[in-house]
């Protein structure tokens, strides 16, 4: 069958049950319509937010990263400037200790967060712990802390946190915090599960298995009905081919709602009345839709209070909001860049380095 493209797009409507004879819908039918409408709304909102994040990341690469890289170049120059000053007899022993700590700190940040591996030798010249052993040292510090160090001191925000405007670093920090909270939560719950909780978990797993089986059953039925090879009508063949692609994609993404929508779309295409679906089938569909509704709501909550929340609030939103946020971000980065340049000029005078060390 030759390829055929219809000018009419494949419909993508939220499945809704309507009565062919204007009878009042049953409670199950009304609840079904309500759930699928809620899911459709959540899916659209999530898609909008994901698109916004994708666009924000592209804009960061295009608009902010060049300024950030200029900042990095200035900080590299500062590290080398301080290195040259270290050999001068102008500084006392205590000042040289501070200067060494400053050079090591700047170098380590640039190595870890901006992949400036060329600074490893500079870092190792002044750091107490060589860079190659740094991760091992941190592990020992975290797992075997010295006496007298409090939790608050361990979790203190670094002095230079305000300078960290690279979005990848923000995301990495948020991810680490989320992982720490999750580990803490799991440790608290470990060994505390009652028999009732264990039975509830087993039941939930069984329900997930049933959902998977339901998705498989709907997918199989649709694959048989929509397979385009047996269709002779060119318009219907094109519609079935496109619909089959969507069915396969939904199944691979474990999106039962989308499978159900495509199934009902097919029923409507075949002229079958959706209000004739048995109550038992509707009740089963509702259970699965409720599960998917909970998953989608959890996904949305992650944008509001999860690892992506800070990034979304800082860079995403409507086109107007995003433009304003990027304008402010660029202005802030440009200001910081000018400050770095001015500081570098001032610190060409070793006396000024002595001043800041005090």
KAHU-V488056 format. One record per pair of residues at least 24 apart in sequence whose ideal C-beta (glycine too) atoms are under 6 Angstrom apart, sorted by the first residue. I is the first residue (numbers start at 1). GAP is how many residues later the second one is. Records with the same first field share a line. If there is no record, write none. Layout:
# KAHU-V488056
I->GAP + GAP
This chain:
# KAHU-V488056
1->236
4->230 + 234
6->229 + 232
10->232
14->26
15->246 + 249
17->257 + 258
19->256
20->253
28->251 + 254
32->250 + 254
35->254
38->255
39->218 + 254
42->254
46->253
49->254
52->264
53->263
56->259 + 260
59->267
60->107
64->265
67->266 + 270
68->98
70->267
71->266 + 269
72->42
74->266 + 270
77->267
78->266
79->24 + 27 + 28
85->265 + 268
88->262
90->260
95->262
98->259
100->26
113->56
165->168
171->140
174->133 + 136
175->132
178->129
211->77
214->74
215->41 + 44
218->41 + 45
219->32
222->25 + 41
256->32 + 36
257->35
